[in-house]
Amino acid sequence: MQTTVHPVDEKLPLGRVTALGLQHVLVMYAGAVAVPLIVGRALNLPPEQVAMLISADLFVCGLVTLIQAMGCTQWFGIKLPVMMGVTFAAVGPMVSMAQSTGGHAGAGLIFGAVIGAGITSMLIAPVISRLLRFFPPVVTGTIITVIGISLMRVGINWIFGNPVGPTAPAVPNPEHLKWLTEAQAMAGAPGSALSPIPKGLAVVPTIPNPKYADLTGVGISGIVLLTILLIARFGKGFFANISVLLGIVVGGVITAAMGLMNFHKVAEAKWFNLVLPFEIATPVFDPILILTMTLVMIVVMIESTGMFLALSEMTGKKISQDELTRGLRTDGLGTLIGGIFNTFPYTSFSQNVGLVAVTGVMSRWVCVAGGVILIVLGVLPKMAMLIESLPTVVLGGAGLVMFGMVAATGIRILSTVDFKHNRNNAMIVAVSIGVGMIPLVAPNFRQWMPHAIHPLIESGILLASLAAVLLNVFFNGARGDTQAVINAARQADAH
């Protein structure tokens, strides 16, 4: 008597499973490497360490994908075709942490918060699915929309120049800086009649920076964006799915031909190098930052719940409450592993869930193959250094698409919300997005508030999340509608 194997558990021939796994990797690759680039540069880490962040990220992506798709003990792994990647939801809070404390000190705070949030997420995984009633589509759609809008600032700064540092819109006059330096030296000389320079005295930027919004860089970003749009419009199937990656490749070729991309660091990088724990910074555990990252992980796990339920319906393999808990616990484990290897929080990648629907291939072993490919890429430093060497203007053109698609995903989820018969839903969305925009529009709004709560309120994503949950409870109560969550997840994956 033959035992029928479910399509999710079907083992495909090696050549086919490798090709399909590579397709999953290519679909998620641009999104996977974007977060370490954003956070590494926000921390002002050296290029070599940004490349290490990228390698660590790819390595952990692969490792956690193996755990999720294959299963690991009775505690971890949902055993569905899921690719794990670093979540964009945590970028806003991590960039805020990096701007408050830069360099290795800031990196240590971020990794400590990630480890703390990972441990907490594993502990609370069994109760997360019971919180679904607090996160209907009107809440999750609003949160994801604000995430996309918040990230757009990063993409725009990649195009025109960062708001601080060497590409700021204005720079101090060199003559004024020279005078201040000489005055400081004279004031510190023995017997000087000059009073010491007051602590904190600085020269205000007053002259335009010619490097800001350079038309050459803007043109390159425009070409990358146009390439992505043309491939998305005229490309078919697989090529349309990797339009962002192909746009970045075209931008890299153009900048290399123009002499704007330097390959000497790529040449110096090793061919092979193991990813080791705590290689960049030792974690520092700050309770407020851990709480902030835990709140992000709760939102991420609620989104993952919707993804898992949608994937269950898509593949026809029903999942139990215990299996759902194992999947969510793996989100926490992946985040813990991420912090240990000096990278970031992890979740299931929605574009790969969408790819399952597009291709019709349901085997989880395809994602296992994708995980192995990611691990191999993670131990190839030359690949990571090549990505780090890309000029930010190339990433800017792609960033508009990547981050805009996050916002579009939120809008698609909101399209499932009943605004016609329940006018309060519009109020929830309107006020929550407005609250979420406060840190973007008025970043110094917290200057007179207690410093201890700054990490909690400097992220528009967290403010919007709290506002949406509380307003939904106030207007709609806490009615559970699992099917609405599944439909919203399906809508999010309809790329």
C-alpha positions as CSV (number, residue, x, y, z in Angstrom):
1,M,0.0,0.0,0.0
2,Q,1.5,3.3,-1.1
3,T,1.6,6.2,1.3
4,T,0.6,9.5,-0.4
5,V,3.1,12.3,0.2
6,H,1.7,15.7,0.7
7,P,3.0,18.3,-1.9
8,V,4.6,20.2,1.0
9,D,6.7,17.2,2.0
10,E,7.5,16.1,-1.6
11,K,11.3,15.7,-2.3
12,L,12.1,16.9,-5.8
13,P,15.1,15.9,-8.0
14,L,18.4,17.6,-6.9
15,G,18.7,19.7,-10.1
16,R,15.2,21.0,-9.9
17,V,15.2,21.7,-6.2
18,T,18.4,23.6,-6.5
19,A,17.1,25.8,-9.4
20,L,13.9,26.5,-7.6
21,G,15.8,27.3,-4.4
22,L,18.0,29.7,-6.2
23,Q,14.9,31.4,-7.6
24,H,13.7,31.9,-4.0
25,V,17.1,33.4,-3.0
26,L,17.1,35.8,-6.0
27,V,13.6,37.0,-5.2
28,M,14.5,37.9,-1.6
29,Y,18.2,38.8,-2.1
30,A,17.7,42.6,-2.6
31,G,15.5,42.9,0.5
32,A,17.8,40.7,2.6
33,V,20.9,42.8,2.0
34,A,19.2,46.2,2.3
35,V,18.8,46.1,6.1
36,P,22.5,45.5,7.0
37,L,23.4,48.3,4.5
38,I,20.9,50.7,6.1
39,V,21.9,50.0,9.7
40,G,25.6,49.6,9.1
41,R,25.8,52.9,7.4
42,A,23.6,54.6,10.0
43,L,26.1,53.3,12.6
44,N,29.0,54.8,10.5
45,L,30.8,51.4,10.6
46,P,33.8,50.9,8.4
47,P,33.1,49.3,5.0
48,E,34.7,46.0,6.0
49,Q,32.3,45.7,9.0
50,V,29.3,46.6,6.9
51,A,30.4,43.8,4.6
52,M,30.6,41.5,7.7
53,L,27.0,42.5,8.6
54,I,25.9,41.5,5.1
55,S,27.7,38.1,5.3
56,A,26.3,37.5,8.8
57,D,22.8,38.4,7.6
58,L,22.9,36.0,4.6
59,F,24.3,33.2,6.8
60,V,21.6,33.6,9.5
61,C,18.9,33.9,6.8
62,G,20.0,30.5,5.5
63,L,20.4,28.9,9.0
64,V,16.9,30.1,10.2
65,T,15.3,29.1,6.9
66,L,16.6,25.5,7.5
67,I,15.2,25.4,11.0
68,Q,11.8,26.8,9.8
69,A,11.4,24.6,6.7
70,M,13.0,21.4,8.0
71,G,12.0,21.6,11.6
72,C,14.3,21.2,14.6
73,T,13.1,19.2,17.6
74,Q,9.5,19.4,18.7
75,W,9.9,23.1,19.6
76,F,11.0,24.8,16.4
77,G,10.0,24.9,12.7
78,I,6.6,25.0,11.0
79,K,7.7,22.7,8.2
80,L,6.1,24.8,5.4
81,P,7.8,26.4,2.3
82,V,9.0,29.5,4.2
83,M,12.1,31.6,3.5
84,M,13.3,33.6,6.5
85,G,14.8,37.1,6.2
86,V,15.5,40.1,8.3
87,T,12.4,42.2,8.8
88,F,12.0,45.8,7.7
89,A,9.7,46.5,10.6
90,A,12.8,46.8,12.9
91,V,14.7,49.2,10.7
92,G,13.1,52.4,12.0
93,P,13.9,51.6,15.7
94,M,17.4,50.4,14.9
95,V,18.2,53.5,12.8
96,S,17.0,55.6,15.7
97,M,19.3,53.7,18.1
98,A,22.2,54.2,15.7
99,Q,21.6,57.9,15.4
100,S,21.4,58.2,19.2
101,T,24.6,56.2,19.7
102,G,26.8,55.5,16.7
103,G,29.8,53.2,16.1
104,H,30.5,50.0,18.0
105,A,28.7,51.3,21.1
106,G,25.5,51.7,19.2
107,A,25.9,48.4,17.5
108,G,26.3,46.7,20.9
109,L,23.0,48.3,22.1
110,I,21.2,47.1,18.9
111,F,22.5,43.5,19.2
112,G,21.6,43.4,22.9
113,A,18.1,44.6,22.1
114,V,17.8,42.0,19.4
115,I,19.0,39.1,21.7
116,G,16.6,40.3,24.4
117,A,13.7,40.5,22.0
118,G,14.5,37.1,20.6
119,I,14.4,35.4,24.0
120,T,11.2,37.2,24.9
121,S,9.6,36.3,21.6
122,M,10.3,32.6,22.2
123,L,8.7,32.8,25.6
124,I,5.5,34.5,24.4
125,A,5.1,32.6,21.2
126,P,2.3,30.4,22.6
127,V,0.1,33.4,23.4
128,I,0.8,35.5,20.3
129,S,-1.8,33.6,18.1
130,R,-4.4,34.4,20.8
131,L,-3.7,38.1,20.3
132,L,-5.0,38.0,16.7
133,R,-8.2,39.7,17.7
134,F,-6.2,42.9,18.6
135,F,-4.6,42.9,15.1
136,P,-7.3,42.9,12.5
137,P,-6.4,44.1,8.9
138,V,-7.2,47.7,9.8
139,V,-4.4,47.6,12.4
140,T,-1.8,45.5,10.5
141,G,-2.5,47.4,7.2
142,T,-1.9,50.7,8.9
143,I,1.3,49.5,10.6
144,I,2.8,48.1,7.4
145,T,1.8,51.3,5.5
146,V,3.7,53.5,8.1
147,I,6.7,51.1,8.0
148,G,6.9,51.7,4.2
149,I,6.5,55.5,4.5
150,S,9.1,55.6,7.2
151,L,11.6,53.7,5.2
152,M,11.1,55.9,2.1
153,R,13.2,58.5,3.9
154,V,16.1,56.1,3.8
155,G,15.7,55.5,0.0
156,I,15.4,59.2,-0.7
157,N,18.5,60.0,1.3
158,W,20.4,57.3,-0.7
159,I,19.5,59.2,-3.9
160,F,20.3,62.8,-2.8
161,G,22.7,62.4,0.1
162,N,22.2,61.7,3.8
163,P,20.9,64.6,6.0
164,V,24.0,64.4,8.1
165,G,27.7,63.8,7.3
166,P,29.6,64.4,4.1
167,T,26.5,65.0,1.9
168,A,24.6,67.3,4.2
169,P,22.7,70.1,2.4
170,A,25.0,72.7,4.0
171,V,28.6,72.6,5.4
172,P,30.5,74.9,7.7
173,N,32.7,77.5,6.1
174,P,36.3,76.2,6.1
175,E,37.6,79.7,7.0
176,H,35.4,79.8,10.1
177,L,36.6,76.3,11.1
178,K,40.2,77.4,10.7
179,W,39.6,80.5,12.9
180,L,37.9,78.5,15.6
181,T,40.8,76.0,15.6
182,E,43.4,78.7,15.9
183,A,41.4,80.4,18.7
184,Q,41.2,77.2,20.6
185,A,44.9,76.7,20.4
186,M,45.6,80.3,21.5
187,A,43.1,80.1,24.4
188,G,44.8,76.9,25.7
189,A,48.4,78.3,25.5
190,P,50.1,79.2,28.8
191,G,49.6,82.8,29.8
192,S,47.0,83.5,27.2
193,A,44.6,86.4,27.9
194,L,41.9,84.7,25.9
195,S,39.1,83.0,27.8
196,P,38.7,79.3,27.2
197,I,36.4,78.3,24.3
198,P,32.9,77.5,25.8
199,K,32.1,73.8,25.9
200,G,30.0,72.7,22.9
201,L,30.7,75.8,20.8
202,A,30.4,74.8,17.1
203,V,30.3,76.5,13.7
204,V,26.9,76.3,12.1
205,P,26.7,75.0,8.5
206,T,26.1,78.0,6.3
207,I,27.4,77.3,2.8
208,P,25.8,74.9,0.2
209,N,27.3,71.5,-0.2
210,P,28.0,70.8,-3.9
211,K,27.9,67.0,-3.2
212,Y,24.2,67.1,-2.2
213,A,21.7,66.1,-4.9
214,D,24.5,65.8,-7.5
215,L,22.7,65.4,-10.9
216,T,25.0,62.5,-11.9
217,G,23.9,60.5,-8.9
218,V,20.3,61.5,-9.4
219,G,20.5,60.4,-13.0
220,I,22.0,57.0,-12.0
221,S,19.2,56.4,-9.5
222,G,16.7,57.4,-12.2
223,I,18.2,54.8,-14.6
224,V,18.0,52.1,-11.9
225,L,14.4,53.0,-11.2
226,L,13.5,53.0,-15.0
227,T,15.2,49.6,-15.5
228,I,13.2,48.1,-12.7
229,L,9.9,49.5,-14.1
230,L,10.7,48.3,-17.6
231,I,11.5,44.8,-16.4
232,A,8.4,44.7,-14.2
233,R,6.3,45.9,-17.2
234,F,7.7,43.8,-20.0
235,G,9.5,40.9,-18.2
236,K,7.8,37.6,-17.7
237,G,7.5,35.3,-14.7
238,F,10.8,34.8,-13.0
239,F,12.5,37.9,-14.5
240,A,9.7,40.1,-13.5
241,N,10.0,38.7,-9.9
242,I,13.7,39.8,-9.7
243,S,13.3,43.2,-11.4
244,V,14.7,45.0,-8.3
245,L,17.8,42.8,-8.3
246,L,18.4,43.2,-12.0
247,G,18.0,47.0,-11.7
248,I,20.7,47.0,-9.0
249,V,23.0,45.0,-11.3
250,V,22.4,47.5,-14.2
251,G,23.2,50.4,-11.8
252,G,26.4,48.6,-10.6
253,V,27.6,48.1,-14.2
254,I,26.9,51.8,-15.1
255,T,28.7,53.1,-12.0
256,A,31.6,50.7,-12.6
257,A,31.9,51.9,-16.2
258,M,31.9,55.6,-15.0
259,G,34.7,54.9,-12.4
260,L,32.3,55.6,-9.5
261,M,32.6,52.1,-8.1
262,N,35.8,51.0,-6.5
263,F,36.7,47.3,-6.5
264,H,40.0,47.3,-4.6
265,K,38.2,46.3,-1.4
266,V,36.6,43.4,-3.2
267,A,40.0,42.3,-4.5
268,E,41.4,42.4,-0.9
269,A,38.5,40.5,0.6
270,K,38.9,36.7,1.3
271,W,37.2,34.1,-0.8
272,F,36.0,32.2,2.3
273,N,35.5,33.2,5.9
274,L,33.5,31.7,8.7
275,V,30.8,33.9,10.3
276,L,31.5,34.0,14.0
277,P,29.4,35.2,17.0
278,F,29.9,38.7,18.4
279,E,32.5,39.5,15.7
280,I,31.5,43.2,15.4
281,A,30.4,44.2,18.9
282,T,29.6,42.8,22.3
283,P,25.9,43.1,23.1
284,V,24.8,45.6,25.7
285,F,21.4,45.0,27.3
286,D,19.3,48.1,27.8
287,P,15.8,47.2,29.2
288,I,14.0,50.1,27.3
289,L,15.6,49.1,24.0
290,I,14.7,45.5,24.6
291,L,11.1,46.5,25.3
292,T,11.1,48.5,22.1
293,M,12.4,45.7,20.0
294,T,10.0,43.2,21.7
295,L,7.0,45.4,20.7
296,V,8.3,45.3,17.1
297,M,8.6,41.5,17.3
298,I,5.0,41.2,18.5
299,V,3.9,43.0,15.4
300,V,6.2,40.9,13.2
301,M,4.9,37.7,14.8
302,I,1.2,38.7,14.3
303,E,2.1,39.3,10.6
304,S,3.8,35.9,10.5
305,T,0.7,34.3,11.9
306,G,-1.3,35.7,9.0
307,M,1.4,34.5,6.6
308,F,1.4,31.0,8.0
309,L,-2.4,30.7,8.0
310,A,-2.5,31.9,4.4
311,L,0.3,29.5,3.4
312,S,-1.6,26.7,5.1
313,E,-4.7,27.4,2.9
314,M,-2.5,27.9,-0.2
315,T,-0.8,24.5,0.1
316,G,-3.8,22.6,1.5
317,K,-1.9,21.5,4.6
318,K,-3.7,22.4,7.8
319,I,-1.6,23.5,10.7
320,S,-2.4,22.9,14.4
321,Q,-2.1,25.4,17.2
322,D,1.1,23.7,18.3
323,E,2.6,23.9,14.7
324,L,1.7,27.6,14.6
325,T,3.5,28.1,17.9
326,R,6.6,26.3,16.6
327,G,6.6,28.7,13.6
328,L,6.3,31.8,15.8
329,R,8.9,30.4,18.2
330,T,11.3,30.1,15.3
331,D,10.9,33.8,14.6
332,G,12.1,34.4,18.1
333,L,14.9,31.8,17.8
334,G,16.0,33.4,14.5
335,T,16.1,36.8,16.2
336,L,18.2,35.4,19.1
337,I,20.6,33.8,16.6
338,G,20.7,37.0,14.7
339,G,21.7,39.0,17.8
340,I,24.4,36.4,18.6
341,F,25.9,36.6,15.1
342,N,25.6,40.4,15.1
343,T,22.7,40.8,12.8
344,F,19.0,41.5,13.2
345,P,15.4,40.3,13.8
346,Y,14.0,37.6,11.4
347,T,10.6,36.7,10.0
348,S,9.1,34.9,7.0
349,F,9.5,36.9,3.8
350,S,6.2,37.7,2.2
351,Q,7.5,37.9,-1.4
352,N,8.6,34.2,-1.1
353,V,5.2,33.2,0.2
354,G,3.8,34.9,-2.9
355,L,6.3,33.0,-5.1
356,V,4.8,29.8,-3.9
357,A,1.4,30.9,-5.2
358,V,3.0,32.1,-8.5
359,T,5.0,28.9,-9.2
360,G,2.6,26.4,-7.7
361,V,5.6,24.5,-6.2
362,M,4.7,23.7,-2.6
363,S,7.6,21.6,-1.5
364,R,9.3,22.9,1.6
365,W,12.6,21.2,0.4
366,V,12.8,24.0,-2.2
367,C,13.2,26.4,0.7
368,V,15.7,24.1,2.4
369,A,17.8,24.3,-0.8
370,G,17.4,28.1,-0.7
371,G,18.6,28.1,2.9
372,V,21.7,26.1,1.9
373,I,22.5,28.6,-0.9
374,L,22.2,31.5,1.5
375,I,24.6,29.9,4.0
376,V,27.1,29.4,1.2
377,L,26.7,33.1,0.1
378,G,27.2,34.1,3.8
379,V,30.7,32.6,3.9
380,L,31.9,34.4,0.7
381,P,33.3,37.8,1.9
382,K,33.9,38.9,-1.7
383,M,30.2,38.8,-2.4
384,A,29.4,40.9,0.7
385,M,32.1,43.4,-0.1
386,L,30.8,43.7,-3.7
387,I,27.4,44.7,-2.3
388,E,28.9,47.1,0.2
389,S,30.9,48.8,-2.6
390,L,27.7,49.7,-4.5
391,P,27.3,53.5,-4.5
392,T,24.2,54.6,-2.5
393,V,22.7,56.3,-5.5
394,V,22.3,52.8,-7.1
395,L,20.5,51.5,-4.0
396,G,18.4,54.7,-3.9
397,G,16.7,53.9,-7.2
398,A,15.9,50.4,-6.0
399,G,15.0,51.7,-2.5
400,L,12.1,53.7,-3.8
401,V,10.7,50.5,-5.2
402,M,11.5,48.2,-2.3
403,F,10.3,50.6,0.5
404,G,7.4,51.8,-1.6
405,M,6.3,48.2,-2.1
406,V,6.2,47.8,1.7
407,A,3.8,50.8,1.9
408,A,1.8,49.3,-1.1
409,T,1.5,46.0,0.8
410,G,-0.1,47.9,3.7
411,I,-2.5,49.7,1.3
412,R,-3.5,46.4,-0.2
413,I,-4.3,45.0,3.2
414,L,-6.3,48.1,4.0
415,S,-8.3,47.5,0.8
416,T,-9.8,44.5,2.5
417,V,-11.1,46.7,5.4
418,D,-14.8,47.7,5.5
419,F,-14.7,51.5,5.4
420,K,-18.2,51.8,3.9
421,H,-20.3,50.4,6.8
422,N,-17.8,51.2,9.6
423,R,-16.7,54.8,9.3
424,N,-14.6,54.4,12.5
425,N,-12.1,52.3,10.5
426,A,-11.2,55.5,8.5
427,M,-10.6,57.3,11.8
428,I,-8.3,54.6,13.1
429,V,-6.2,54.7,9.9
430,A,-6.1,58.5,9.8
431,V,-5.1,59.2,13.4
432,S,-2.6,56.3,13.5
433,I,-0.8,57.4,10.4
434,G,-0.8,60.9,11.7
435,V,0.8,59.8,15.0
436,G,3.3,57.7,13.1
437,M,4.4,60.7,11.0
438,I,5.3,62.8,14.1
439,P,9.0,61.6,14.4
440,L,9.5,62.0,10.7
441,V,8.1,65.5,10.5
442,A,9.1,66.8,13.9
443,P,12.1,64.7,15.1
444,N,12.8,67.0,18.1
445,F,9.3,66.7,19.5
446,R,10.6,64.7,22.4
447,Q,13.2,67.2,23.7
448,W,11.3,68.1,26.9
449,M,10.1,64.5,27.6
450,P,11.9,62.2,30.0
451,H,15.0,60.7,28.3
452,A,14.2,57.2,29.5
453,I,11.1,57.0,27.2
454,H,12.9,58.5,24.1
455,P,13.6,55.0,22.6
456,L,9.9,54.2,22.9
457,I,8.6,57.3,21.2
458,E,11.3,58.1,18.6
459,S,10.0,55.4,16.2
460,G,7.0,56.4,14.2
461,I,6.3,52.7,13.6
462,L,5.9,51.9,17.3
463,L,3.8,55.0,17.8
464,A,1.5,54.1,14.9
465,S,1.3,50.5,16.2
466,L,0.2,51.5,19.6
467,A,-2.2,54.1,18.3
468,A,-3.8,51.6,15.8
469,V,-4.2,48.9,18.5
470,L,-5.7,51.2,21.1
471,L,-8.0,53.0,18.7
472,N,-9.3,49.7,17.2
473,V,-10.1,48.5,20.7
474,F,-11.8,51.8,21.5
475,F,-13.9,51.9,18.4
476,N,-14.4,48.2,17.4
477,G,-13.6,46.3,20.6
478,A,-11.5,43.1,20.4
479,R,-13.6,40.9,18.1
480,G,-11.6,38.1,16.5
481,D,-11.9,37.3,12.8
482,T,-9.2,34.8,11.8
483,Q,-10.5,34.6,8.2
484,A,-10.0,38.3,7.7
485,V,-6.4,38.0,8.9
486,I,-5.8,35.2,6.4
487,N,-7.4,37.2,3.5
488,A,-5.2,40.2,4.4
489,A,-2.1,38.0,4.3
490,R,-3.1,36.7,0.9
491,Q,-3.6,40.3,-0.2
492,A,-0.2,41.2,1.0
493,D,1.4,38.4,-1.0
494,A,-0.4,39.2,-4.3
495,H,2.8,40.7,-5.9
